[in-house]
Amino acid sequence: MQADPVYHSAWIRHVKKVVTVLVVIGLVSAFSADLIKAQVVAKTASIESGYSLFVEDLSFPFSWKLATFLGLVCITGSGVLALFVEDLRRVGRLTILAFCIMQGWMLLHSLFAFYEGFSPFEIISFKGPAVWWSFTLVFVGLDRDRWKILTPIIYAFSFTATLLALNAIFSQQFSSRIESLRILFGYMPLILWTAPLLFVTLFGDRKWRMAVGSLPFVTFLLCALVSATRSWILLSSLYLPILWYIGRSARDRQSKRNPTALLLCLLCLLSLGGWFLFHSKVSTAINLLSSRLYEDTRSGQYKAFFSQVSILQLLVGSGPRGTWVWAGQNFTSIDGSFILILFTGGLPLLWSYVIIMLRPAVLVLKRTAPTADMVVAGVLLVWGGALTGLSIYSTPDISFSHNLLCLYAGRCFSSLWEEQYS
């Protein structure tokens, strides 16, 4: 007896609505957890007991644990359901193969590492299995109708992080670079990965729309200057050629003006205003940044790492509990997330990650796609630059930022499918 196609179609529609509700709850929860983390880290800014910016080094309240748990459950649930109701042909066989290899390979690593027991933090850490479960969000991002709901929510997140960062710059007096970095650290990635979509979508002939759309960019640049963070300044500068390319290539622009040229003008004007508002903070930060510009903080670390880690470990991975020794301490990570991915899961994990997250972005930018699709592809390309070591704070994890990037990858796959079969 065959199933009623009308009933089957209605069932899929209902499940897709559940997926949308779950992913919205998951993103709100993940965003809330990141804000709570930012507040807790900021409260430790005056403590001179180290340089810790990560979860395992701090005591977090119950609200953070609740938001993290709720976000993880909803994100994972939405992704698993999407596997059954979304059209997986949109991602292609190669991506499905990469996804299966990623899940299977890291499951084996996790079973081998945790068979004697584990802590809850090890599951959700940046090398834990929960990180790889969240890649099911790629399939959640395939649905075009879902983006009609997600896009304004992303706007709200971007503005919220922007206003909180501006409040921190206005209200805080920074006595050191460590202090400024701790206070602003939590807001910067929330702005960096949401600002481009907001700017290009609001781009138009009305000046107020262009000014509002540029505010997160300007705020991020001020945060990077005040905290004298070289990596964030480099990443923000990568957006300029990408936006210029998108302004020339996108087929659905409503204005003939180049958004990059406009962005540069607005950045100059608003940064000039920021200079007068925060003259002492910005001038001090620029002097500190210039003194750090040619400071080598990586070569010694890489030399120690590659002297200890064998080729076999990089080929197959060392698993979630892999460590190496530097300056007399055991480290689970290293500056440069591509190397960290190799160290964790070897070539199978690195290949899978590139196929799922970066390959669709490159393919979208090589073609003529809608503006918003090219923007999220550009964001993923900048993320790829961050993984090379341009940003030591950018790594696959269960944060709001990486969850959003997984959704961006799904949108890129959907764009490629629609162009191919339109």
Secondary structure, DSSP 4 states (H G I P E B T S, - for coil): -PPPHHHHHHHHHHHHHHHHHHHHHHHHHHHHHHHHHHHHHHHTTT--S----SGGGS---HHHHHHHHHHHHHHHHHHHHHHHHS-GGGTHHHHHHHHHHHHHHHHHHHHHHHTT---HHHHHSTTSHHHHHGGGHHHHTT-HHHHHHHHHHHHHHHHHHHHHHHHHHHH---SSHHHHHHHHHTTHHHHHTTHHHHHHHH-SS-HHHHHHHHHHHHHHHHHHHHTT-HHHHHHHHHHHHHHHHHHHH-TT-S-SS-HHHHHHHHHHHHHHHHHHHTHHHHHHHHHHHHHHTT---SHHHHHHHHHHS-HHHHHH---TT--EEETTEEES--SSHHHHHHHHHHHHHHHHHIIIIIHHHHHHHTS---HHHHHHHHHHHHHHHIIIII-TT----SSHHHHHHHHHHHHHHHHHHHHHH-
